[in-house]
Amino acid sequence: MSEFWPIIDIEYVDAYPWVILPPRGGPLAPMEEWDDIQAWCHERAEDLWLDRELDPGPNGVDFVGTTLTRCAESFCPPGSEH
């Protein structure tokens, strides 16, 4: 059985709106971000708002951080190769 690498070709897509989730499994894993993935996602959320120079309001950072955490946990569940 060959290894599966979940790669989306974004060569011709502007990288600005993308957040790359650290792998939980595979040859490069586990990445240290998974020690506290929720904190890492919250930091990325803060960075996203700052980079775009937008006011996140009272819930924007928490909303984006929680969304990123849920995506990371869904796309990279424990025991997965991703």
N, C-alpha and C positions, 0 to 999 in steps of 0.2 A: 504494500500500500504506500503510495507516495504521500508526502507531506502536503497539507493544505495551507496556503498562505492567503489570508483574506486581504487582498489588496485592491483598492479602488484606484484606477489610473486617473490621477488628477493633473497630469502634466500640462494640459492646456486649460486648466481651470484656475482662476485666481485663488491663491492660497490664503488670502486675507480672511475669508469667513470660516475657515476650517479649524477645528480643534482635533489634534491627533491624540487619540487615547493610547496610553502606554499598554504594551502587551502584558497579559497576565501569565501566559503560557508560551511555549515555543523556545527557540534557541536563545533569544535575548532576555528571557524572563526568568523569574519575576522581576519587574522593574521596581525600584525602591518607592515609587509613587504609590504602589499598592499597599505599603505599610499603613498609610492613612489616605485612601483614595478620596474620601469625602473632603478632607482638608485640601488635597491637591485640586480637586474640582472647584472648590470655593475660590482658591487662588486664581485659577484660570478664569472664572467668572468675573472676578474683580478686574483682571487684566483686560478682558474683552470690553468691559464698560469703559475703562480708562483709555484703551487704544482708540476707541471710537468717539471719545470726548463727549459721551452722553451721560445724562443724569439717570442713574438706575432707579431713583425713587426709593421708597422705604423697603420694597421687597424684591427689587430687580436682581441684586447679586444673589440673594438666597434662592430665588426662583431658577436662575440660570445654573447656579451651583448644584442644586438638587437635580435638575434635569440632566446635567452632565454626569452626575453620580449614578443616576438610574440608567443612563445609556451605557456607561462603563460596566456596570454590574450585569446588564442585559447582554451586551455584546461580548463580554469576557467573563462568563460565569466561572465559579470555582471548578477546577478540574478540566477546563477547556484548553484547547491548543491555541487560543487567541490571546 
